[in-house]
Amino acid sequence: MKEELNSRLKAYDPENSAPASSTARFSPVRNPVLTVALGVLAAAIAGAAAATQSPGIVGLVGVFIGAATGIFLLRHRSILLWLLVLTTPFNEQLALKVGGLNFRPYTLLSVLGVVWIVWLFFTREKSRIKEIAWYYKGTIFLVVLLIISKLATVYTLTVFPPYMTPIFCVKTILFIGLQFAACFVVASFIESPERLQQVIRVWIHIMNLVFFVAFVQLVLANTMGMERLVWHREIIAIGRPYSLFREPDVLGCFYASSIAMLVPLVVANVKFVSRAYLIVTLLAQSFFLMLIVVRAAWIATVVCMMLYTVLMISTHRFRNLMPYLNVVIAAAMLGVVGVATAAPSVAQKIVERFVSVSNPKAESGSAYRIMEMKNQFDLAVHPRTNTGGPMTVIMGYGDFAWSYWAPVVIPEEDFDQNAKKLAKGTVMIDPGFSFFLAVQFDNGLVGLTLYCAFLLALTTHFLRTLRRTRDATRQALLIATFLPVVAVFVCYQFSYDPLYLIVWIMLGIHLATAYYVNRFESGIDEIGNPEPV
């Protein structure tokens, strides 16, 4: 039996099944110089594209560097994985505009990852990458059907809104497809349980980097008058920072996903991350979650913590959670008293923001979002002949179409006053305020059904895997990598510009976690140390 297990392990060992050049180990912690060099190179290309008056020359240089980098990454796939993970929060800053396209790092990295996975399927090489990709073949098939349905939508439309063209829809679908691809590339390229632990540790470091940037913005805005670093002083006196993201609502969504990951890791007392570091990170993220004053993030956090409690009860580990619940209740009471005493104006703003959740129409921003969703829903289920006809109920209006239709169908006096100031044909950043409604509008009942099937398949697989294992740490890792995805999707229902790529990277980490937990429970991998997954 032992010999059979060792032979199976060897068959799945990438070190024994692939050329040494393609399995070179890389970690941003062990190779800081190379990590910094890659980051500087990417930043230099993005900066040159933004500052130069000769975009053609920059484009040629970019193509040359991109080709050389692509070949290098295909020979060192672990670096490709780390680039995907490390550049995710910086996608806006590293964007490279070429013609009418806005390329971000994940576009090239996703393509290279897919090329590598496809190539493995045409060879006899045994690889963990190929194994994981095949393991999720059913879920990938649903994604492929979804992308095909999106393309079909474009060719069923008979009417397009002003300034929108079919090629715009196709371009948007291409980038959406690459986001899905990034998810499965990350999952497939995590080639060992040890690499999974490294990725989770690095992701926690990314959480702290995001927090640090937001903290610096808040300090500079309130001590040196750098007002552009914060928004909405009318909501909270000290202002709302946005860190590495487009605006404070997105930052709040990130904090909600961070807390959803950290709480299960702290409660389970995992061994591969310093407990003190986890607790300090959780406290920092929780503090800024309150300070950022994002109602969608608050709701997402409450939903995730309620779901976590249910999952702890179902796994018979609720007693492990009780001491932490007592600490949270005591800390919350002390925090309320402390803030009310030290900064009563801040406390008043936060309380007003909490209260507004129960009466969203009382606040202008929420009232506008509700009005816009009503108009979007009306057009989705009651299409006009001059907006595409009845086929749009089944197939939708095309990706990002609401940004073009909104100025047409919303009455002039109700439309966003700031949006009126934009140049004609300028695309607004929000494709709709509610995720599922936006999917129905963009891709119709067909797209919504496929999307729900995709999410249902992921949830079912998570619950089935969670029931299969009895190890506390593995259960914690499954929950800690699944709840952040839930947090983002809850925010999707209330916030118009959520973490469009980060959620797919986090989902990739979760898929890898579920894969390894199932391997452990199947006896394929040796369970020498029951703590790490």
Solvent accessible surface area in square Angstrom, and as a share of the most:
residue,aa,sasa,rsa
1,M,179,0.80
2,K,147,0.62
3,E,131,0.59
4,E,98,0.44
5,L,43,0.22
6,N,75,0.39
7,S,64,0.42
8,R,96,0.35
9,L,42,0.21
10,K,129,0.55
11,A,35,0.27
12,Y,54,0.21
13,D,42,0.22
14,P,6,0.04
15,E,87,0.39
16,N,90,0.46
17,S,28,0.18
18,A,14,0.11
19,P,81,0.51
20,A,89,0.69
21,S,41,0.26
22,S,6,0.04
23,T,10,0.06
24,A,36,0.28
25,R,102,0.37
26,F,7,0.03
27,S,6,0.04
28,P,18,0.11
29,V,105,0.60
30,R,146,0.53
31,N,55,0.28
32,P,72,0.46
33,V,123,0.70
34,L,65,0.32
35,T,32,0.19
36,V,94,0.54
37,A,52,0.40
38,L,27,0.13
39,G,40,0.38
40,V,92,0.53
41,L,69,0.35
42,A,33,0.25
43,A,52,0.40
44,A,58,0.45
45,I,36,0.18
46,A,12,0.09
47,G,37,0.35
48,A,43,0.33
49,A,29,0.22
50,A,93,0.72
51,A,80,0.62
52,T,43,0.25
53,Q,169,0.75
54,S,47,0.30
55,P,96,0.60
56,G,51,0.49
57,I,113,0.58
58,V,23,0.13
59,G,26,0.25
60,L,132,0.65
61,V,74,0.42
62,G,16,0.15
63,V,106,0.61
64,F,151,0.63
65,I,41,0.21
66,G,21,0.20
67,A,58,0.45
68,A,54,0.41
69,T,30,0.18
70,G,6,0.05
71,I,112,0.57
72,F,75,0.31
73,L,1,0.00
74,L,45,0.23
75,R,124,0.45
76,H,41,0.18
77,R,2,0.01
78,S,5,0.03
79,I,7,0.04
80,L,1,0.00
81,L,0,0.00
82,W,2,0.01
83,L,27,0.14
84,L,2,0.01
85,V,0,0.00
86,L,41,0.21
87,T,17,0.10
88,T,5,0.03
89,P,5,0.03
90,F,60,0.25
91,N,5,0.03
92,E,61,0.27
93,Q,93,0.41
94,L,28,0.14
95,A,23,0.18
96,L,37,0.18
97,K,157,0.67
98,V,72,0.42
99,G,82,0.79
100,G,66,0.64
101,L,58,0.29
102,N,43,0.22
103,F,73,0.30
104,R,38,0.14
105,P,25,0.16
106,Y,5,0.02
107,T,8,0.05
108,L,76,0.38
109,L,8,0.04
110,S,0,0.00
111,V,67,0.38
112,L,17,0.08
113,G,0,0.00
114,V,59,0.34
115,V,72,0.41
116,W,30,0.11
117,I,19,0.10
118,V,72,0.41
119,W,147,0.52
120,L,0,0.00
121,F,89,0.37
122,F,164,0.68
123,T,40,0.23
124,R,238,0.87
125,E,37,0.17
126,K,124,0.53
127,S,6,0.04
128,R,13,0.05
129,I,0,0.00
130,K,39,0.17
131,E,52,0.23
132,I,1,0.00
133,A,9,0.07
134,W,144,0.51
135,Y,80,0.31
136,Y,10,0.04
137,K,97,0.41
138,G,46,0.44
139,T,15,0.09
140,I,50,0.26
141,F,120,0.50
142,L,37,0.18
143,V,11,0.06
144,V,71,0.41
145,L,60,0.30
146,L,1,0.00
147,I,32,0.16
148,I,95,0.48
149,S,9,0.06
150,K,6,0.03
151,L,65,0.32
152,A,39,0.30
153,T,0,0.00
154,V,5,0.03
155,Y,174,0.66
156,T,41,0.24
157,L,19,0.10
158,T,110,0.64
159,V,47,0.27
160,F,57,0.24
161,P,6,0.04
162,P,72,0.45
163,Y,134,0.51
164,M,9,0.04
165,T,63,0.37
166,P,64,0.40
167,I,124,0.63
168,F,37,0.16
169,C,0,0.00
170,V,47,0.27
171,K,51,0.21
172,T,22,0.13
173,I,3,0.01
174,L,96,0.48
175,F,27,0.11
176,I,37,0.19
177,G,19,0.18
178,L,21,0.10
179,Q,21,0.10
180,F,3,0.01
181,A,19,0.15
182,A,0,0.00
183,C,0,0.00
184,F,17,0.07
185,V,1,0.01
186,V,0,0.00
187,A,1,0.01
188,S,2,0.01
189,F,1,0.00
190,I,0,0.00
191,E,8,0.03
192,S,15,0.09
193,P,21,0.13
194,E,110,0.50
195,R,5,0.02
196,L,0,0.00
197,Q,20,0.09
198,Q,32,0.14
199,V,0,0.00
200,I,1,0.00
201,R,77,0.28
202,V,8,0.05
203,W,3,0.01
204,I,0,0.00
205,H,81,0.36
206,I,9,0.04
207,M,1,0.00
208,N,33,0.17
209,L,70,0.35
210,V,0,0.00
211,F,43,0.18
212,F,120,0.50
213,V,35,0.20
214,A,0,0.00
215,F,93,0.39
216,V,51,0.29
217,Q,15,0.07
218,L,17,0.09
219,V,61,0.35
220,L,48,0.24
221,A,2,0.02
222,N,68,0.35
223,T,97,0.57
224,M,126,0.56
225,G,53,0.51
226,M,69,0.31
227,E,90,0.41
228,R,183,0.67
229,L,17,0.09
230,V,10,0.06
231,W,94,0.33
232,H,65,0.29
233,R,76,0.28
234,E,121,0.54
235,I,29,0.15
236,I,0,0.00
237,A,47,0.37
238,I,46,0.23
239,G,0,0.00
240,R,3,0.01
241,P,3,0.02
242,Y,42,0.16
243,S,6,0.04
244,L,17,0.08
245,F,24,0.10
246,R,94,0.34
247,E,5,0.02
248,P,0,0.00
249,D,13,0.07
250,V,7,0.04
251,L,0,0.00
252,G,0,0.00
253,C,1,0.01
254,F,1,0.00
255,Y,0,0.00
256,A,0,0.00
257,S,2,0.01
258,S,1,0.01
259,I,8,0.04
260,A,1,0.01
261,M,2,0.01
262,L,0,0.00
263,V,22,0.13
264,P,0,0.00
265,L,0,0.00
266,V,6,0.04
267,V,15,0.09
268,A,28,0.22
269,N,59,0.30
270,V,3,0.02
271,K,125,0.53
272,F,24,0.10
273,V,11,0.06
274,S,67,0.43
275,R,83,0.30
276,A,69,0.54
277,Y,72,0.27
278,L,1,0.01
279,I,64,0.32
280,V,98,0.56
281,T,1,0.01
282,L,30,0.15
283,L,115,0.57
284,A,19,0.14
285,Q,0,0.00
286,S,39,0.25
287,F,117,0.49
288,F,3,0.01
289,L,11,0.05
290,M,74,0.33
291,L,22,0.11
292,I,0,0.00
293,V,0,0.00
294,V,4,0.02
295,R,33,0.12
296,A,8,0.07
297,A,0,0.00
298,W,12,0.04
299,I,46,0.24
300,A,0,0.00
301,T,20,0.11
302,V,86,0.49
303,V,56,0.32
304,C,0,0.00
305,M,50,0.22
306,M,124,0.55
307,L,57,0.28
308,Y,5,0.02
309,T,36,0.21
310,V,90,0.52
311,L,9,0.04
312,M,12,0.05
313,I,97,0.49
314,S,69,0.44
315,T,20,0.12
316,H,149,0.67
317,R,51,0.18
318,F,64,0.27
319,R,170,0.62
320,N,55,0.28
321,L,7,0.04
322,M,77,0.34
323,P,75,0.47
324,Y,62,0.24
325,L,58,0.29
326,N,84,0.43
327,V,98,0.56
328,V,92,0.53
329,I,104,0.53
330,A,51,0.40
331,A,55,0.43
332,A,55,0.42
333,M,129,0.58
334,L,135,0.67
335,G,34,0.33
336,V,104,0.60
337,V,97,0.56
338,G,36,0.34
339,V,57,0.33
340,A,49,0.38
341,T,109,0.63
342,A,91,0.70
343,A,35,0.27
344,P,87,0.55
345,S,63,0.41
346,V,18,0.10
347,A,16,0.13
348,Q,109,0.49
349,K,63,0.27
350,I,17,0.09
351,V,85,0.49
352,E,87,0.39
353,R,26,0.10
354,F,92,0.38
355,V,95,0.55
356,S,15,0.10
357,V,56,0.32
358,S,97,0.63
359,N,81,0.41
360,P,47,0.30
361,K,128,0.54
362,A,76,0.59
363,E,46,0.20
364,S,92,0.59
365,G,33,0.32
366,S,14,0.09
367,A,34,0.26
368,Y,48,0.18
369,R,51,0.19
370,I,38,0.19
371,M,43,0.19
372,E,4,0.02
373,M,49,0.22
374,K,122,0.52
375,N,35,0.18
376,Q,0,0.00
377,F,108,0.45
378,D,54,0.28
379,L,1,0.00
380,A,1,0.01
381,V,49,0.28
382,H,116,0.52
383,P,31,0.20
384,R,102,0.37
385,T,122,0.71
386,N,110,0.56
387,T,7,0.04
388,G,4,0.04
389,G,8,0.07
390,P,112,0.71
391,M,94,0.42
392,T,4,0.03
393,V,37,0.21
394,I,76,0.38
395,M,20,0.09
396,G,1,0.01
397,Y,2,0.01
398,G,1,0.01
399,D,7,0.03
400,F,49,0.20
401,A,0,0.00
402,W,0,0.00
403,S,3,0.02
404,Y,21,0.08
405,W,9,0.03
406,A,0,0.00
407,P,65,0.41
408,V,78,0.45
409,V,34,0.19
410,I,4,0.02
411,P,59,0.37
412,E,123,0.55
413,E,131,0.59
414,D,63,0.32
415,F,14,0.06
416,D,48,0.25
417,Q,99,0.44
418,N,104,0.53
419,A,13,0.10
420,K,77,0.33
421,K,164,0.69
422,L,82,0.41
423,A,76,0.59
424,K,172,0.73
425,G,31,0.30
426,T,66,0.38
427,V,49,0.28
428,M,23,0.10
429,I,76,0.38
430,D,17,0.09
431,P,36,0.23
432,G,7,0.07
433,F,11,0.05
434,S,17,0.11
435,F,27,0.11
436,F,75,0.31
437,L,26,0.13
438,A,12,0.09
439,V,10,0.05
440,Q,16,0.07
441,F,0,0.00
442,D,11,0.06
443,N,2,0.01
444,G,0,0.00
445,L,84,0.42
446,V,52,0.30
447,G,0,0.00
448,L,39,0.20
449,T,89,0.52
450,L,30,0.15
451,Y,13,0.05
452,C,56,0.33
453,A,35,0.27
454,F,1,0.00
455,L,30,0.15
456,L,119,0.59
457,A,36,0.28
458,L,9,0.05
459,T,49,0.29
460,T,58,0.34
461,H,31,0.14
462,F,2,0.01
463,L,68,0.34
464,R,133,0.48
465,T,2,0.01
466,L,5,0.03
467,R,156,0.57
468,R,115,0.42
469,T,0,0.00
470,R,174,0.63
471,D,31,0.16
472,A,38,0.29
473,T,4,0.02
474,R,11,0.04
475,Q,6,0.03
476,A,8,0.06
477,L,0,0.00
478,L,0,0.00
479,I,3,0.01
480,A,1,0.00
481,T,2,0.01
482,F,16,0.07
483,L,0,0.00
484,P,1,0.00
485,V,10,0.05
486,V,29,0.17
487,A,0,0.00
488,V,0,0.00
489,F,21,0.09
490,V,24,0.14
491,C,0,0.00
492,Y,20,0.07
493,Q,40,0.18
494,F,88,0.37
495,S,3,0.02
496,Y,43,0.16
497,D,15,0.08
498,P,20,0.13
499,L,5,0.03
500,Y,66,0.25
501,L,4,0.02
502,I,6,0.03
503,V,0,0.00
504,W,9,0.03
505,I,0,0.00
506,M,3,0.01
507,L,1,0.01
508,G,0,0.00
509,I,0,0.00
510,H,1,0.01
511,L,2,0.01
512,A,0,0.00
513,T,0,0.00
514,A,0,0.00
515,Y,2,0.01
516,Y,0,0.00
517,V,0,0.00
518,N,16,0.08
519,R,9,0.03
520,F,16,0.06
521,E,56,0.25
522,S,53,0.34
523,G,34,0.33
524,I,29,0.14
525,D,12,0.06
526,E,116,0.52
527,I,79,0.40
528,G,68,0.65
529,N,86,0.44
530,P,71,0.44
531,E,60,0.27
532,P,31,0.19
533,V,1,0.00
